[in-house]
């Protein structure tokens, strides 16, 4: 048996049955429609189940009859939130109920009339929700219960119906899972497109800032360095200040260029900009060598 088969068996027998998440927003009506349908079905099937259980267990205490009826209806109530748990309870009831029945069976089937459709509902919902291995393990256990309690004349027909239903559930479940995977992949693609568009816009802004600021800083350097030669009325103190501006401006321009380049680099690598990050090669390789203190 493969690893997927063992995982499916463990999930079926004792795995956690996480609650179903019904759609919200405009499709919230689906949840309420399902709740109303289950409520109506429970209200209709409860008296039928009580009557058939009383007829199948004559002379039993009313409490025992009530418990048996509730166990038969419980998978239907749980199917909306915990279908696998409901199926487990339904299968256990289908396995044990014929052993404690004292009255003759209904026709050739040893179960109450409501048990089969209720177990089928839980089977379909659980089979659509879980993987193929879980579904076919469910089929194997149900087939075993059917072969144990149904006579040899009717067992092949019941087994064939169960197999056909399982194949249909498998096909529908595979299609639904493929659709969910496609939707998830489409969402990831859209997110990547949005991230790439933001990266391109951020790179464009950084490039424009670099060009504009570098141009103005270069102009300031040229004006500061040529001012003593263009004007005769500059005092020695002003000339010294202009020389200092001309000397510091290239370093400031280089630092601003580094900041603009780091912005694009951090956007490309998704690293946090403004701090020394090992994810940004400009920080780790170039900035320490250049002695740049950072742009944060």
Buried (B, 14 or more C-beta within 10 A) or exposed (E): EEEEBEBBBEBBEEBEBEEBEBEEEEEEEEBEEBEEEBEEBBEEBBEBBBEBBBBBBEEBEEEEBEEBBBBBBBBBBBBBBBBBBBBBBBBEBBBEBBEEBEEEBBEEBBBBBBBBEBBBBBBBBBBBBBBBBBBBBBBEBBBEBBEEBBEEEEBEEBBEEBEEBBEEBBEEBBEEBEEEEEEEEEEEEEEEEEEEEEBEEBBEBBBEBBEEBBEEBEEBBEBBBEBBEEEEEBEEEEBEBBBEBBEEBEEBBBBBBBBBBBBBBBBBBEBEBEEBBEEBBBBEEBBEEEEBEBBE
